[in-house]
Amino acid sequence: MKFIDEAKLKVQAGNGGRGCVSFRREKFVPFGGPDGGDGGLGGSVYLQAVEGMNTLADFRISRTYRGQNGEGGSGNDCTGHGGDDTYVRVPVGTVVGDVDTGEQLGDLTVEGQTLLVAKGGKGGWGNTRFKSSTNRTPRKAGLGLPGEKRELSLELKLIADVGLLGLPNAGKSTFLARTTAAKPKIADYPFTTLHPQLGVVRQDGTELVIADIPGIIEGAHDGAGLGTRFLGHIERCAALLHLIDGTQDDVVGAYRLIRRELAEYDAALAARPEVIVLNKMDAMPPDEVKTKIQKLRRATKQTVHTMSGASGEGIPELLRILLAIVQGKHEEDIIAEPEPDWMP
């Protein structure tokens, strides 16, 4: 199924039922009076977050959802039956907005969470409601009110613990494939990843969800390459894993480019905890690895880790660091432990 992370749909709540004009006609009740009931409520439209959906592709086909109209009232003060509500299933992590006003209506981040997006109309009053001391036989009833009508924008933001960052061909897909059961496309040319990928890794008895997004290039915040369209998928991440291709000449420039584009997109996202990793150490001589680590440390003022996505070297320690950050710990709390479950 093609990955779709943006969609629009129209919702129309049900109209309220008409009120009833009716009078009691019973033997031995000469002055029975009005007994028309109210109309039923129109059905509302809700969005409901469900597990098992990871794309908004369904909304490319079905774009309009309606609530059921309420039934009209009847005699003997009987209120009409209310219309059934409509529940629209969306993936967990869907952000809902109003197209006309630009208002964000809600953020569905928990399985089973519901959001009312169109409220059903109220039923019209029956003629019993209009009875008064001066009008004992009212012959009017109210029409049901129309249900709310809206055009919605849906944006899917994947929920993950760790987000992968890096230039094209930095080794993000290789890392995801080695540590999880995900099977991203891997090739020796840029932009092999065209859609976000999710993978789950088991580390020390805990699951980590990792999100890989297409590589970012210079000018992405202005729309270059794939732009920043997919950066929203790592906004919810507790930690960022910044992979740098160690085989390129200017590793510091590569790091600064990504940080600049990240800051242009969202300053809050750029402030998330970040783990810097020099990747592809298996393809470099030890002296070159040492020199590039020193350059990155001077430029970033942070610890620089090394790994090889091809051989797996350095990955177990890296996963323990990420788990510690996600759990709110510090790097010094990490102790040497057995190899994780995923290692062959």
N, C-alpha and C positions, 0 to 999 in steps of 0.2 A: 504494500500500500504506500502511495506517495505521502511524504511528510508534508503536512500543511499546518502552519502555526498561526495563521491569521484567517479570519472569516467574518462575514456579515450575515445577519439573519433578521427577519421581521417576526415580531410576535404581536398577536391580537388576542386580548382577553375576551371572554364571552360577555355578551350583553345581558343585562338584567331582564327578567320576564315582566310582562305587562301585569298591572293590577287588574282585579276583577270587579265588575259592577254586578251585584247580585242582591236580592232581597229574600228574606225568609218568607216562605209560603207554607205555613203549617196550619193544620186544623186546630181551631180554638186559640189561635194566636193572631188576632186581627191586626195588631200593630207590631208585626214582627221586626220591621226595620231592616237596615242594610246588613249584609253578611259576606261581602266580597273580600277575598283574601289577597295578600300581597304577592307580587311576583317573586320568583326565586332569584338568588344571586347568580351572576355569571361566573363561569369557571376562570380561575387565574392561571397564569403561565409561570412556571418555575424552571430554573436551571438547577441541575443536580450533578455534583461531581461524583464520578464513578471510577473505580480502578479498571484496568484492562484496556482503556482507551489512551493512546499516546499521540493522537493527531486529530485535527479538525477537518479531516477529509470528508466526513459524512455531510458536512454543511455545504459542500460543493453541489450536492444533488438536491437536498431538501433545505429550503431557505425560509419557509414560512410555517409558523406554528400558531395554532388557535386554541383558545379555551372554548368549552361548550357553553352555549347560551342557556340562561335560566328559563324554566318553564313558567307560563303565566299562572296567576292565582286562580282560585275557583271558589264556588259558593261554600257556605257553612264555615266561613273564615279559614279556609284551607290555603296555606302558603304554597306557592309553586315549588317544585323540586329544583334545587340548585344545580347548576351545570358542573360537570366534572372538571377538575383541575388537570392541566397538561404539564408533564414533567419532561424536560428536554435534557438528555444525558450529554455531559461534556467531560473532558479529561480533567483530572486533578491538576491544579496549577493554572486554570483558565482565569484570565482577567476580563471582566465584563464592563463595557462602556456604552454610553448613549451616543449614537452617531450625531444626532442633531445638536445636543448641548455640549458634547465633549466631556460630560461628567463620568467619572468612574463609579459604577454602581456596586461593584463588589469584586472580591478576589477569592476564588474557590480553591482552598489549599488543603482541605481535609476530605477524605472519602465520606460520602453521604451528606456533605454540606449542601444546603439548598439556598437559593436566592430568588426572591420574588421579583420578577422583571415586568410583569403586567398584571394589574389587579382587576378582577372581574367587576362588572358594573352592578350597582344595587338594583334590586327589584322595585318596580313601581308599586305605589300604595293602592290597596283596594279601596272601594268606596266606604268601607267601615271607618277608615281613618278620617274621612271628611265629615262624619256626622257631628252635628253640633246642636245646641238648643234652638237655633234659628233655622237650621237645615236638617230636618229629621230624615229626609229621603234623598241623600246626595246621589246624583247620577253621573258621577265622574270618577275616574281612576287615573293613576299615574302611569306614564310609560316607563319602562325600564331604562336605566342609564346605560350608555355605551361603555364597553370595557376599554381599558387603556390600550393604546397602540404605540409600539416603539420599533425603531430600527436599532439593532444592537451590533456592536463591534466586539469580536472575541479575539483575544490574543493568548496564545499558550506559552507559558513560561515553565520549562521543565523544572522539577524539584530534584535537586541533587545536593550531595554534601561537598563535592569537590568539582571545580570547573577547570578545564584544561585551556591554557592560553599559549600562544606562540605563533610565529610566522608560518606560512605554508611550508610543509616538509620539515617541521621541527621534530617530528616523531610522536605526535599526539596519538594518532591512530594506532601506531605500533604499541605504544604504552597501554592503550585501552584494550587491544587485542590480547596482549600478554597477560594482563592482570585480571581480565574479566572474560565472560563467555560471549561478549559482543564480537561481531565479525565485520568491522569496518573495512572499507576498501583501502588497500595499501599499495602504493606505486611510487616510482622514483620521479614523479613530476608534481608540480604544485596543484593545489585545490582538488585533491582526490576525495576529500570530504566536502560534500555539497549540502548536507543536512546534518543537524545535530544528532549525536548518538549518545545513548545511555548504556552504562555497564555497571554491574554490581560485583564488588570484590569482597571476599570474606577475609577479615584480618583480626586475629586474636579473639575469635568468637563473635565479632561484630561485623555487620554489613556496612560497606561504604558505597554510596551511589556516586558514580563519576560521569560527568557530562563533557563530551567533546564537541566543539563547535568548529565550523570552517575557519581556516587560517585568516588572520587579519593582516592587511598590508597598509602601507603608508597612504594616508588620505581616506581611510575607511570611514571616518566620521563624516566625510563629505560625500560618501557614496561610492568610493573607489572599490574595485573588486566586488566582493559580496557585501560591502558596506558594514554597518553595525547591526544589521537586521537580527542576527542570531545572538548578539550579546545579552539580550534579555533572558536567554536560557540559563545564564550563570549568575543572574542577579540574586537568586535565593541561596547561592552556595555559601557555606561557612568558610571555605578556604579556596584559594586559587593556586593551581600548580602551573608555574610559568616555565615551559620548556624552551631551551635555547639550543639551536644546532651548533655543536662545537666545531664542526668542520668548516664553518664560514669564517671569513677573516675578521670581520668587525662584530664580535659578540656583544660588546657594550652598546653599539649602535642598534643592534637587533632588540636588545632589552629596552632601551629608551624609546624606540619606535612604538612598541606595544604599550608601554606605560603612558605615552603621550596620547595614543588613540583611546586608551581606556579612560583617561581623565577627561578627554573631550566628550566622551559618551556619558559618563556618570561619575562624579567625584566620589560618591558614596561607595560605588563598586570598586573604584581604584584604591579605596582605603581598606579593603578587606585584607585579612591575613594572607600573605603570599609566600610560597615556597619556590625559591629559584633553583633551577636544575640545569646543569650543563650536560646535554645529552650527546650520545654517539661517541663516548669516550673510547670505545673499542676501535674506532677508526682514526685515532690520533696517537702520536707518540707521547710518552709520559711527560716530557719536558714541555710540550705544547699545551697539554692539559693543565699543568701547573701554572704556566704563564697566563692562560685565559681565565683561570679561576682567580688569580690575583687581580687581574684587570676588572673583573666583575665585582669583586669584593670592594675594591677602591671606589667603583662607581655607584654601587648600591648600598654600601655600608651594612650589608646583611651577609648571613652565612650562605655560601653557594655550595650546593650538593652536586654530585656527579652520578651519572647512571648510563647504562647501555640498554636501550630498548631491545636491541637485537639479541644480546646475550643474557639479559636479566640482571646483570651486575648492578648493585646499588638499589634495586627496586624494593626489596624487603624492608630495608631501613627507611626508605622514603615513605612507604605506606604506613609505617609506625608513626612517623612524624605527622603525616596527614591525619591519622586517627586521633592523635593527641590534640591537634588543633581543633578538630571537629568536636571533640569532647570537652573543649575548653581548658585543656592542660597546656603546659609549657614544654618546650623541647627537652629540657633537662630532666623531665619526669619520665622520659622514655628509657626503658631498660632493655638489654639484649634478651631476646626471646626466640623460640624455635621458628623455623621457616613457616610462612603462612600457608594456608590450605591450597592456594592456587598453584604453588610451585610444582613443576613436574618431578 
